[in-house]
């Protein structure tokens, strides 16, 4: 089954702490994973940022919310225990503990108000309820903005003059580390170029050369185009090449490059737009947000 949301984890987490012993986050994560029978793949699922397992993040926020409501309390670095209030709540055998349930406690209401954490009420009618942790909501919104930007970048690329498009592609490849400087990149794209739009010297002496073809195709690119490109590489005695399009590659084109001896990389429009955003080509930064967390070591006693 998929990883439960953080509110679904609240009651099971409190039940684990119901033995009145101290518990560590790692221990509780393992126990809840077993209780929900999560597969190995589910345990390894990461947040969109790729920096933290989804389960760990959700258990952590479930624990934080229970603490803010006074049902759990800290018991040293990375450890917690149930409180008298938490024991009383378990005695009532609730079917579920979630944010609505915790709202009966003034401490939790104060916490939600002062921290301005998002509620589960949809901000508008076009989006689903926000049931994720703050990190998940933030990352989901960030990804939505990135996807929108990528589509705008791709739209601009499709409308760009062919010569400009070829220069953009070479700049992206330079940002990726192909060639040491602009002097190692040559835009060809002229009559008699044999289907080659750019040449990148991967070493200063030009002993290893990467050939590039970049076209603003509207339709899906099939294996025929790829065959023509590999033929152009043969004419230049080239061993490596990158074929780039603003559209997509058909399955037969992808299968073709897997069978040939030459090293040919296919880059579609979505990948190109993402790389442009990642390396700051054609886009500019308008804001930066830093997400921080508590440094538990800082607050430990020196003794």
Protein Blocks (a to p, Z undefined) as FASTA:
>chain_A
ZZddfklmmmmmmmmmmnopacdfklmmmmmmmmnopafklmmpccfkopacfklmmmmm
mmmmmmmnopaccebehiacddfklmmmmmnopabdcfklmmmpmklmmmmmmnopacfb
dfbfkbccdfbcfklmmmmmmmmmmmmmmmmmmmmmmmpcfklmmmmmmmmmmmnogajb
fklpccfkighklopabdcdfbfnopaccdddddddfbdcdfklmmmmmmmmmmnopabd
cdddfbdcdfklmmmmmmpmbdcddddfklmmmmmmmnopoiacfbdcddddddfklmpc
fZZ
